[in-house]
């Protein structure tokens, strides 16, 4: 009796997840971050244009919107998975071999997870959710 | 050479790994720009952390303090330059990374890059309009 045993191809789910987060975090930062920095960090503070985050009442009412909360969570959290990878390899390229090892991976990608959790906490506790 | 001898020779082979100094990236402009691209993550992360802190301070009218100082504007302007560099280099690579087909024909890389830059332009206009339009 001959039975042919075939090994099913193993999907590298962990690899898939981190590359998904890296690529999408980089893409999101590329598409939307410059305009946020330009408007909220330069034009608004200089008084060139009115910006939504300059007045407390306006800003807090906008922050209460669940769609805005979700957008801000994605805007802040996702790029950090990209940054974590970039900064880890920046250290590798600068000749820091320890940046390749597991503790560095835990530090950098764990840092991105921590930022995500802090962002969730801040967005849920800062302004009450309002659909109005 | 027999297969056995070939296998033995393979085991005996040692890979030469030239040691690179920490300053290798200063030798050529192309290397330097590569490192700048990697470094862009740091100022962008710093700006987003500031933004998160600003959101947290918005929880109370007492702690609400939107950044207005000259130092903050300079900081944001520097972060903006790095963010723009990230956008240009990242979106320019889209034609290499993204492989799409329309009607069973591959989309040319140049068309993908142009689409991504168009998407960036539209996203910037829409988000800028929302940020300014809701302001007073």
Interface residues (C-beta under 8 A of the other chain):
Chain A: X23 X26 X27 X29 X30 X31 X32 X33 X34 X35 X36 X37 X38 X39 X40 X41 X42 X44 X45 X46 X49 X50 X51 X52 X53 X54 X55 X56 X58 X59 X60 X62 X63 X72 X75 X76 X79 X80 X82 X83 X86 X87 X89 X90 X93 X94 X95 X115 X118 X119 X122 X123 X125 X126 X127
Chain B: X20 X21 X22 X25 X35 X38 X39 X40 X41 X42 X44 X45 X47 X48 X49 X51 X52 X54 X55 X56 X58 X59 X61 X64 X66 X67 X68 X69 X72 X73 X75 X76 X77 X79 X80 X83 X84 X86 X87 X90 X91 X97 X119 X120 X123 X124 X127 X128 X130 X131 X132 X134 X135 X136
